């Protein structure tokens, strides 16, 4: 909403308001939230021996250092406060200890 407010307050002629910055920011924020949801779903909703072992390993690491899985922090602090590197395929693999 902050970007929408700024766009509207920047001009008296609302027919000329440029919402592109808002649309770009929202697109990236939603991408990051989908990434985070997918990661959390993989951790919490997959079952079987491999999934259980992964969950134990990942949560043990996370309990020692919550920043070891940065994308999970997005749920608590918001996705816009984390660096873009937290939302890459490499970050997902590292978080799930796949590589």
MOPAC internal coordinates of N, CA, C and O (Angstrom, degrees):
PM7 1SCF
backbone

  N    0.0000 0     0.00 0     0.00 0    0    0    0
  C    1.4422 1     0.00 0     0.00 0    1    0    0
  C    1.5291 1   111.54 1     0.00 0    2    1    0
  O    1.2310 1   120.84 1   150.60 1    3    2    1
  N    1.3254 1   115.99 1   -29.40 1    3    2    1
  C    1.4578 1   119.05 1  -179.59 1    5    3    2
  C    1.5195 1   111.10 1   -58.02 1    6    5    3
  O    1.2310 1   119.93 1   135.19 1    7    6    5
  N    1.3366 1   117.73 1   -44.81 1    7    6    5
  C    1.4609 1   120.93 1  -178.90 1    9    7    6
  C    1.5247 1   111.81 1   -68.29 1   10    9    7
  O    1.2310 1   120.09 1   145.23 1   11   10    9
  N    1.3125 1   117.43 1   -34.77 1   11   10    9
  C    1.4682 1   120.67 1   176.59 1   13   11   10
  C    1.5211 1   109.33 1   -65.95 1   14   13   11
  O    1.2310 1   120.51 1   133.90 1   15   14   13
  N    1.3283 1   116.64 1   -46.10 1   15   14   13
  C    1.4742 1   120.52 1   178.29 1   17   15   14
  C    1.5233 1   111.18 1   -59.40 1   18   17   15
  O    1.2310 1   120.78 1   135.43 1   19   18   17
  N    1.3350 1   116.11 1   -44.57 1   19   18   17
  C    1.4658 1   119.52 1   179.67 1   21   19   18
  C    1.5247 1   111.23 1   -61.85 1   22   21   19
  O    1.2310 1   120.39 1   138.51 1   23   22   21
  N    1.3286 1   116.86 1   -41.49 1   23   22   21
  C    1.4611 1   120.47 1   179.86 1   25   23   22
  C    1.5194 1   110.71 1   -63.97 1   26   25   23
  O    1.2310 1   120.02 1   137.64 1   27   26   25
  N    1.3097 1   117.56 1   -42.36 1   27   26   25
  C    1.4614 1   120.97 1  -179.21 1   29   27   26
  C    1.5261 1   111.76 1   -70.02 1   30   29   27
  O    1.2310 1   120.59 1   143.41 1   31   30   29
  N    1.3214 1   116.48 1   -36.59 1   31   30   29
  C    1.4627 1   119.74 1  -179.23 1   33   31   30
  C    1.5252 1   113.05 1   -76.97 1   34   33   31
  O    1.2310 1   120.19 1   166.06 1   35   34   33
  N    1.3230 1   117.24 1   -13.94 1   35   34   33
  C    1.4667 1   121.16 1  -177.93 1   37   35   34
  C    1.5217 1   112.75 1   -75.02 1   38   37   35
  O    1.2310 1   119.51 1   165.95 1   39   38   37
  N    1.3148 1   118.54 1   -14.05 1   39   38   37
  C    1.4636 1   120.78 1  -177.86 1   41   39   38
  C    1.5214 1   110.44 1  -150.42 1   42   41   39
  O    1.2310 1   121.55 1   -26.57 1   43   42   41
  N    1.3162 1   114.64 1   153.43 1   43   42   41
  C    1.4637 1   119.86 1   174.48 1   45   43   42
  C    1.5224 1   110.98 1   -86.65 1   46   45   43
  O    1.2310 1   120.48 1   162.56 1   47   46   45
  N    1.3202 1   116.69 1   -17.44 1   47   46   45
  C    1.4638 1   121.96 1  -178.89 1   49   47   46
  C    1.5252 1   108.89 1  -100.42 1   50   49   47
  O    1.2310 1   120.48 1   -86.03 1   51   50   49
  N    1.3155 1   116.70 1    93.97 1   51   50   49
  C    1.4579 1   121.04 1  -175.35 1   53   51   50
  C    1.5187 1   113.35 1   -68.84 1   54   53   51
  O    1.2310 1   120.10 1   169.13 1   55   54   53
  N    1.3128 1   117.42 1   -10.87 1   55   54   53
  C    1.4704 1   119.08 1   175.89 1   57   55   54
  C    1.5264 1   110.59 1   -72.70 1   58   57   55
  O    1.2310 1   120.27 1   166.89 1   59   58   57
  N    1.3301 1   117.09 1   -13.11 1   59   58   57
  C    1.4673 1   121.43 1  -179.00 1   61   59   58
  C    1.5312 1   112.33 1  -108.72 1   62   61   59
  O    1.2310 1   120.50 1  -167.35 1   63   62   61
  N    1.3105 1   116.66 1    12.65 1   63   62   61
  C    1.4645 1   120.05 1  -177.94 1   65   63   62
  C    1.5286 1   109.86 1   -68.96 1   66   65   63
  O    1.2310 1   121.47 1   -46.26 1   67   66   65
  N    1.3161 1   114.79 1   133.74 1   67   66   65
  C    1.4610 1   121.71 1   179.10 1   69   67   66
  C    1.5279 1   108.60 1  -102.01 1   70   69   67
  O    1.2310 1   120.98 1   -71.20 1   71   70   69
  N    1.3262 1   115.73 1   108.80 1   71   70   69
  C    1.4567 1   120.88 1  -179.76 1   73   71   70
  C    1.5207 1   112.78 1   -94.40 1   74   73   71
  O    1.2310 1   119.71 1  -172.28 1   75   74   73
  N    1.3176 1   118.15 1     7.72 1   75   74   73
  C    1.4665 1   119.92 1  -178.93 1   77   75   74
  C    1.5229 1   113.55 1   -58.70 1   78   77   75
  O    1.2310 1   118.89 1   136.04 1   79   78   77
  N    1.3359 1   119.73 1   -43.96 1   79   78   77
  C    1.4725 1   118.07 1   178.53 1   81   79   78
  C    1.5334 1   112.29 1   -58.63 1   82   81   79
  O    1.2310 1   120.87 1   140.28 1   83   82   81
  N    1.3274 1   115.93 1   -39.72 1   83   82   81
  C    1.4723 1   119.67 1   177.82 1   85   83   82
  C    1.5246 1   110.37 1   -64.38 1   86   85   83
  O    1.2310 1   120.03 1   133.84 1   87   86   85
  N    1.3143 1   117.54 1   -46.16 1   87   86   85
  C    1.4658 1   121.34 1  -178.60 1   89   87   86
  C    1.5270 1   111.00 1   -62.34 1   90   89   87
  O    1.2310 1   120.04 1   139.04 1   91   90   89
  N    1.3239 1   117.52 1   -40.96 1   91   90   89
  C    1.4640 1   121.10 1   179.59 1   93   91   90
  C    1.5280 1   111.22 1   -66.52 1   94   93   91
  O    1.2310 1   120.60 1   136.54 1   95   94   93
  N    1.3244 1   116.45 1   -43.46 1   95   94   93
  C    1.4628 1   120.88 1   179.95 1   97   95   94
  C    1.5276 1   109.92 1   -64.79 1   98   97   95
  O    1.2310 1   120.41 1   136.63 1   99   98   97
  N    1.3209 1   116.83 1   -43.37 1   99   98   97
  C    1.4698 1   120.73 1  -179.39 1  101   99   98
  C    1.5283 1   111.28 1   -65.58 1  102  101   99
  O    1.2310 1   120.10 1   139.73 1  103  102  101
  N    1.3165 1   117.41 1   -40.27 1  103  102  101
  C    1.4584 1   121.15 1   178.54 1  105  103  102
  C    1.5346 1   110.61 1   -58.65 1  106  105  103
  O    1.2310 1   120.68 1   134.19 1  107  106  105
  N    1.3314 1   116.30 1   -45.81 1  107  106  105
  C    1.4694 1   120.52 1   179.48 1  109  107  106
  C    1.5297 1   110.97 1   -69.01 1  110  109  107
  O    1.2310 1   119.99 1   138.67 1  111  110  109
  N    1.3293 1   117.63 1   -41.33 1  111  110  109
  C    1.4627 1   120.23 1   179.62 1  113  111  110
  C    1.5310 1   110.61 1   -61.82 1  114  113  111
  O    1.2310 1   120.28 1   137.67 1  115  114  113
  N    1.3184 1   117.07 1   -42.33 1  115  114  113
  C    1.4581 1   120.48 1   179.79 1  117  115  114
  C    1.5392 1   111.11 1   -68.82 1  118  117  115
  O    1.2310 1   119.94 1   144.99 1  119  118  117
  N    1.3374 1   117.73 1   -35.01 1  119  118  117
  C    1.4588 1   120.75 1   176.24 1  121  119  118
  C    1.5284 1   109.31 1   -61.37 1  122  121  119
  O    1.2310 1   120.83 1   135.82 1  123  122  121
  N    1.3134 1   116.02 1   -44.18 1  123  122  121
  C    1.4557 1   120.77 1   179.88 1  125  123  122
  C    1.5311 1   111.71 1   -65.45 1  126  125  123
  O    1.2310 1   120.33 1   140.93 1  127  126  125
  N    1.3214 1   116.97 1   -39.07 1  127  126  125
  C    1.4610 1   119.91 1   177.86 1  129  127  126
  C    1.5273 1   111.46 1   -67.24 1  130  129  127
  O    1.2310 1   120.19 1   140.92 1  131  130  129
  N    1.3358 1   117.24 1   -39.08 1  131  130  129
  C    1.4650 1   119.81 1   176.32 1  133  131  130
  C    1.5275 1   110.48 1   -64.20 1  134  133  131
  O    1.2310 1   120.31 1   138.64 1  135  134  133
  N    1.3188 1   117.01 1   -41.36 1  135  134  133
  C    1.4618 1   122.05 1   176.78 1  137  135  134
  C    1.5272 1   109.79 1   -57.81 1  138  137  135
  O    1.2310 1   120.65 1   131.10 1  139  138  137
  N    1.3265 1   116.37 1   -48.90 1  139  138  137
  C    1.4554 1   121.48 1  -178.76 1  141  139  138
  C    1.5320 1   110.90 1   -62.89 1  142  141  139
  O    1.2310 1   120.52 1   136.10 1  143  142  141
  N    1.3304 1   116.61 1   -43.90 1  143  142  141
  C    1.4695 1   120.24 1   179.50 1  145  143  142
  C    1.5205 1   110.72 1   -61.88 1  146  145  143
  O    1.2310 1   120.35 1   139.79 1  147  146  145
  N    1.3132 1   116.94 1   -40.21 1  147  146  145
  C    1.4544 1   120.83 1   179.32 1  149  147  146
  C    1.5332 1   111.01 1   -65.03 1  150  149  147
  O    1.2310 1   120.67 1   138.15 1  151  150  149
  N    1.3142 1   116.33 1   -41.85 1  151  150  149
  C    1.4592 1   120.96 1   179.17 1  153  151  150
  C    1.5262 1   110.85 1   -64.13 1  154  153  151
  O    1.2310 1   120.32 1   132.55 1  155  154  153
  N    1.3164 1   116.99 1   -47.45 1  155  154  153
  C    1.4618 1   121.32 1  -179.47 1  157  155  154
  C    1.5322 1   110.25 1   -65.27 1  158  157  155
  O    1.2310 1   120.38 1   141.24 1  159  158  157
  N    1.3174 1   116.89 1   -38.76 1  159  158  157
  C    1.4693 1   120.35 1   177.42 1  161  159  158
  C    1.5185 1   110.79 1   -62.39 1  162  161  159
  O    1.2310 1   120.63 1   135.76 1  163  162  161
  N    1.3171 1   116.40 1   -44.24 1  163  162  161
  C    1.4705 1   119.80 1   177.91 1  165  163  162
  C    1.5216 1   110.64 1   -59.49 1  166  165  163
  O    1.2310 1   120.68 1   136.91 1  167  166  165
  N    1.3144 1   116.30 1   -43.09 1  167  166  165
  C    1.4652 1   119.71 1  -178.65 1  169  167  166
  C    1.5296 1   112.76 1   -69.18 1  170  169  167
  O    1.2310 1   120.31 1   138.81 1  171  170  169
  N    1.3107 1   117.01 1   -41.19 1  171  170  169
  C    1.4616 1   120.45 1  -170.52 1  173  171  170
  C    1.5242 1   115.43 1   -99.01 1  174  173  171
  O    1.2310 1   119.73 1   162.89 1  175  174  173
  N    1.3222 1   118.12 1   -17.11 1  175  174  173
  C    1.4663 1   119.20 1  -170.39 1  177  175  174
  C    1.5142 1   115.01 1  -120.28 1  178  177  175
  O    1.2310 1   119.76 1  -176.94 1  179  178  177
  N    1.3084 1   118.07 1     3.06 1  179  178  177
  C    1.4590 1   120.06 1   174.03 1  181  179  178
  C    1.5221 1   107.96 1   -97.05 1  182  181  179
  O    1.2310 1   121.20 1   -35.51 1  183  182  181
  N    1.3291 1   115.30 1   144.49 1  183  182  181
  C    1.4521 1   119.43 1  -174.92 1  185  183  182
  C    1.5215 1   110.28 1  -127.58 1  186  185  183
  O    1.2310 1   121.10 1   -12.13 1  187  186  185
  N    1.3043 1   115.51 1   167.87 1  187  186  185
  C    1.4487 1   122.32 1  -177.54 1  189  187  186
  C    1.5109 1   109.38 1   113.11 1  190  189  187
  O    1.2310 1   120.41 1   -10.11 1  191  190  189
  N    1.3235 1   116.81 1   169.89 1  191  190  189
  C    1.4706 1   120.92 1  -176.28 1  193  191  190
  C    1.5258 1   113.66 1   -59.13 1  194  193  191
  O    1.2310 1   119.87 1   137.68 1  195  194  193
  N    1.3262 1   117.85 1   -42.32 1  195  194  193
  C    1.4705 1   119.88 1  -179.42 1  197  195  194
  C    1.5242 1   111.21 1   -65.83 1  198  197  195
  O    1.2310 1   120.63 1   136.27 1  199  198  197
  N    1.3315 1   116.40 1   -43.73 1  199  198  197
  C    1.4642 1   120.43 1  -179.87 1  201  199  198
  C    1.5208 1   111.22 1   -64.58 1  202  201  199
  O    1.2310 1   120.62 1   139.53 1  203  202  201
  N    1.3244 1   116.42 1   -40.47 1  203  202  201
  C    1.4639 1   119.94 1   178.86 1  205  203  202
  C    1.5259 1   111.29 1   -65.54 1  206  205  203
  O    1.2310 1   120.53 1   138.25 1  207  206  205
  N    1.3283 1   116.59 1   -41.75 1  207  206  205
  C    1.4692 1   120.15 1   178.08 1  209  207  206
  C    1.5270 1   110.29 1   -64.73 1  210  209  207
  O    1.2310 1   120.40 1   137.51 1  211  210  209
  N    1.3195 1   116.85 1   -42.49 1  211  210  209
  C    1.4692 1   120.69 1   178.51 1  213  211  210
  C    1.5245 1   109.91 1   -62.14 1  214  213  211
  O    1.2310 1   120.11 1   135.51 1  215  214  213
  N    1.3224 1   117.39 1   -44.49 1  215  214  213
  C    1.4617 1   121.60 1  -179.27 1  217  215  214
  C    1.5216 1   110.12 1   -60.24 1  218  217  215
  O    1.2310 1   119.89 1   133.79 1  219  218  217
  N    1.3289 1   117.81 1   -46.21 1  219  218  217
  C    1.4742 1   120.58 1   178.29 1  221  219  218
  C    1.5265 1   111.02 1   -60.10 1  222  221  219
  O    1.2310 1   120.81 1   133.66 1  223  222  221
  N    1.3271 1   116.05 1   -46.34 1  223  222  221
  C    1.4714 1   121.11 1  -178.42 1  225  223  222
  C    1.5277 1   110.96 1   -63.83 1  226  225  223
  O    1.2310 1   120.47 1   132.96 1  227  226  225
  N    1.3282 1   116.70 1   -47.04 1  227  226  225
  C    1.4673 1   120.43 1  -176.69 1  229  227  226
  C    1.5168 1   110.93 1   -67.70 1  230  229  227
  O    1.2310 1   119.90 1   135.20 1  231  230  229
  N    1.3306 1   117.80 1   -44.80 1  231  230  229
  C    1.4616 1   119.20 1  -178.34 1  233  231  230
  C    1.5209 1   112.45 1   -70.78 1  234  233  231
  O    1.2310 1   119.80 1   150.69 1  235  234  233
  N    1.3113 1   117.99 1   -29.31 1  235  234  233
  C    1.4677 1   119.85 1   174.22 1  237  235  234
  C    1.5259 1   109.81 1   -65.00 1  238  237  235
  O    1.2310 1   120.96 1   135.28 1  239  238  237
  N    1.3384 1   115.78 1   -44.72 1  239  238  237
  C    1.4651 1   120.15 1   178.49 1  241  239  238
  C    1.5257 1   110.17 1   -64.53 1  242  241  239
  O    1.2310 1   120.70 1   136.98 1  243  242  241
  N    1.3295 1   116.26 1   -43.02 1  243  242  241
  C    1.4584 1   120.79 1  -177.35 1  245  243  242
  C    1.5272 1   111.22 1   -66.21 1  246  245  243
  O    1.2310 1   119.96 1   144.27 1  247  246  245
  N    1.3379 1   117.69 1   -35.73 1  247  246  245
  C    1.4667 1   119.76 1   179.97 1  249  247  246
  C    1.5315 1   111.12 1   -67.35 1  250  249  247
  O    1.2310 1   120.19 1   150.46 1  251  250  249
  N    1.3345 1   117.23 1   -29.54 1  251  250  249
  C    1.4559 1   121.35 1   177.24 1  253  251  250
  C    1.5326 1   111.86 1   -76.75 1  254  253  251
  O    1.2310 1   121.36 1   147.29 1  255  254  253
  N    1.3450 1   115.01 1   -32.71 1  255  254  253
  C    1.4631 1   120.21 1  -176.83 1  257  255  254
  C    1.5301 1   109.81 1  -154.21 1  258  257  255
  O    1.2310 1   119.76 1   -86.76 1  259  258  257
  N    1.3410 1   118.06 1    93.24 1  259  258  257
  C    1.4655 1   120.22 1  -178.47 1  261  259  258
  C    1.5343 1   113.57 1   -56.39 1  262  261  259
  O    1.2310 1   120.15 1   153.69 1  263  262  261
  N    1.3023 1   117.32 1   -26.31 1  263  262  261
  C    1.4666 1   120.38 1   179.76 1  265  263  262
  C    1.5262 1   112.31 1   -75.83 1  266  265  263
  O    1.2310 1   120.21 1   174.26 1  267  266  265
  N    1.3421 1   117.21 1    -5.74 1  267  266  265
  C    1.4663 1   119.44 1   179.00 1  269  267  266
  C    1.5260 1   111.67 1   -69.89 1  270  269  267
  O    1.2310 1   120.16 1   162.54 1  271  270  269
  N    1.3027 1   117.30 1   -17.46 1  271  270  269
  C    1.4617 1   122.47 1   175.72 1  273  271  270
  C    1.5218 1   106.66 1  -128.87 1  274  273  271
  O    1.2310 1   120.09 1  -103.37 1  275  274  273
  N    1.3402 1   117.44 1    76.63 1  275  274  273
  C    1.4632 1   120.96 1  -170.76 1  277  275  274
  C    1.5262 1   114.63 1   -55.68 1  278  277  275
  O    1.2310 1   119.76 1   141.52 1  279  278  277
  N    1.3211 1   118.07 1   -38.48 1  279  278  277
  C    1.4663 1   119.09 1  -175.40 1  281  279  278
  C    1.5219 1   112.09 1   -61.65 1  282  281  279
  O    1.2310 1   119.75 1   150.71 1  283  282  281
  N    1.3387 1   118.08 1   -29.29 1  283  282  281
  C    1.4594 1   118.95 1   178.91 1  285  283  282
  C    1.5339 1   111.34 1   -66.75 1  286  285  283
  O    1.2310 1   120.38 1   156.34 1  287  286  285
  N    1.3090 1   116.87 1   -23.66 1  287  286  285
  C    1.4609 1   120.35 1   176.61 1  289  287  286
  C    1.5254 1   111.81 1   -69.57 1  290  289  287
  O    1.2310 1   120.15 1   159.22 1  291  290  289
  N    1.3191 1   117.32 1   -20.78 1  291  290  289
  C    1.4627 1   121.40 1  -179.53 1  293  291  290
  C    1.5166 1   111.37 1   -59.17 1  294  293  291
  O    1.2310 1   120.29 1   149.01 1  295  294  293
  N    1.3205 1   117.06 1   -30.99 1  295  294  293
  C    1.4586 1   121.30 1   179.35 1  297  295  294
  C    1.5225 1   110.22 1   -64.06 1  298  297  295
  O    1.2310 1   120.67 1   144.69 1  299  298  297
  N    1.3314 1   116.33 1   -35.31 1  299  298  297
  C    1.4602 1   120.68 1  -174.55 1  301  299  298
  C    1.5226 1   113.48 1   -92.54 1  302  301  299
  O    1.2310 1   120.09 1   142.29 1  303  302  301
  N    1.3306 1   117.43 1   -37.71 1  303  302  301
  C    1.4643 1   119.37 1  -173.03 1  305  303  302
  C    1.5225 1   113.62 1  -111.17 1  306  305  303
  O    1.2310 1   120.30 1   169.62 1  307  306  305
  N    1.3176 1   117.03 1   -10.38 1  307  306  305
  C    1.4595 1   120.99 1  -178.37 1  309  307  306
  C    1.5095 1   111.37 1   100.60 1  310  309  307
  O    1.2310 1   120.43 1   -40.62 1  311  310  309
  N    1.3123 1   116.78 1   139.38 1  311  310  309
  C    1.4620 1   120.71 1  -175.20 1  313  311  310
  C    1.5223 1   114.10 1   -69.01 1  314  313  311
  O    1.2310 1   120.06 1   156.96 1  315  314  313
  N    1.3196 1   117.49 1   -23.04 1  315  314  313
  C    1.4601 1   119.64 1  -176.98 1  317  315  314
  C    1.5197 1   113.12 1   -73.94 1  318  317  315
  O    1.2310 1   119.89 1   165.58 1  319  318  317
  N    1.3268 1   117.82 1   -14.42 1  319  318  317
  C    1.4640 1   121.04 1  -178.16 1  321  319  318
  C    1.5260 1   113.33 1   -89.33 1  322  321  319
  O    1.2310 1   120.41 1   173.85 1  323  322  321
  N    1.3131 1   116.82 1    -6.15 1  323  322  321
  C    1.4614 1   120.44 1  -179.60 1  325  323  322
  C    1.5231 1   110.15 1  -101.19 1  326  325  323
  O    1.2310 1   120.20 1   -26.20 1  327  326  325
  N    1.3223 1   117.22 1   153.80 1  327  326  325
  C    1.4688 1   119.53 1   179.76 1  329  327  326
  C    1.5277 1   110.92 1   -71.30 1  330  329  327
  O    1.2310 1   120.07 1   -24.90 1  331  330  329
  N    1.3180 1   117.46 1   155.10 1  331  330  329
  C    1.4707 1   121.37 1   179.84 1  333  331  330
  C    1.5275 1   112.84 1   -55.65 1  334  333  331
  O    1.2310 1   120.03 1   149.46 1  335  334  333
  N    1.3296 1   117.55 1   -30.54 1  335  334  333
  C    1.4633 1   121.45 1  -177.83 1  337  335  334
  C    1.5288 1   112.39 1   -62.97 1  338  337  335
  O    1.2310 1   119.79 1   160.62 1  339  338  337
  N    1.3221 1   118.00 1   -19.38 1  339  338  337
  C    1.4648 1   121.20 1   180.00 1  341  339  338
  C    1.5215 1   111.96 1   -73.06 1  342  341  339
  O    1.2310 1   120.31 1   168.86 1  343  342  341
  N    1.3303 1   117.01 1   -11.14 1  343  342  341
  C    1.4567 1   121.44 1  -173.15 1  345  343  342
  C    1.5265 1   112.06 1  -122.63 1  346  345  343
  O    1.2310 1   120.86 1  -139.89 1  347  346  345
  N    1.3083 1   115.97 1    40.11 1  347  346  345
  C    1.4562 1   121.09 1  -179.75 1  349  347  346
  C    1.5315 1   109.85 1  -111.20 1  350  349  347
  O    1.2310 1   120.23 1   -18.12 1  351  350  349
  N    1.3291 1   117.17 1   161.88 1  351  350  349
  C    1.4733 1   118.94 1   174.94 1  353  351  350
  C    1.5308 1   112.37 1   -56.35 1  354  353  351
  O    1.2310 1   120.58 1   143.93 1  355  354  353
  N    1.3249 1   116.49 1   -36.07 1  355  354  353
  C    1.4689 1   120.35 1   178.67 1  357  355  354
  C    1.5362 1   111.15 1   -64.62 1  358  357  355
  O    1.2310 1   120.79 1   140.86 1  359  358  357
  N    1.3208 1   116.10 1   -39.14 1  359  358  357
  C    1.4660 1   119.90 1   178.48 1  361  359  358
  C    1.5255 1   110.44 1   -66.46 1  362  361  359
  O    1.2310 1   120.81 1   142.46 1  363  362  361
  N    1.3283 1   116.06 1   -37.54 1  363  362  361
  C    1.4721 1   119.81 1   177.58 1  365  363  362
  C    1.5270 1   110.45 1   -63.60 1  366  365  363
  O    1.2310 1   120.61 1   133.27 1  367  366  365
  N    1.3225 1   116.44 1   -46.73 1  367  366  365
  C    1.4620 1   120.24 1   179.50 1  369  367  366
  C    1.5281 1   111.16 1   -60.93 1  370  369  367
  O    1.2310 1   121.10 1   136.75 1  371  370  369
  N    1.3185 1   115.51 1   -43.25 1  371  370  369
  C    1.4706 1   119.23 1   179.02 1  373  371  370
  C    1.5199 1   110.92 1   -64.48 1  374  373  371
  O    1.2310 1   120.42 1   138.50 1  375  374  373
  N    1.3275 1   116.81 1   -41.50 1  375  374  373
  C    1.4707 1   120.52 1  -179.51 1  377  375  374
  C    1.5104 1   111.35 1   -63.08 1  378  377  375
  O    1.2310 1   120.53 1   139.88 1  379  378  377
  N    1.3040 1   116.59 1   -40.12 1  379  378  377
  C    1.4661 1   120.85 1  -178.52 1  381  379  378
  C    1.5217 1   112.43 1   -87.85 1  382  381  379
  O    1.2310 1   121.06 1  -178.70 1  383  382  381
  N    1.3308 1   115.57 1     1.30 1  383  382  381
  C    1.4680 1   121.96 1  -179.38 1  385  383  382
  C    1.5226 1   110.77 1    56.09 1  386  385  383
  O    1.2310 1   121.31 1  -137.95 1  387  386  385
  N    1.3330 1   115.10 1    42.05 1  387  386  385
  C    1.4696 1   119.74 1   178.74 1  389  387  386
  C    1.5106 1   111.53 1   -86.98 1  390  389  387
  O    1.2310 1   120.80 1   157.67 1  391  390  389
  N    1.3327 1   116.08 1   -22.33 1  391  390  389
  C    1.4650 1   118.19 1  -178.24 1  393  391  390
  C    1.5063 1   110.89 1  -117.86 1  394  393  391
  O    1.2310 1   120.10 1   180.00 1  395  394  393

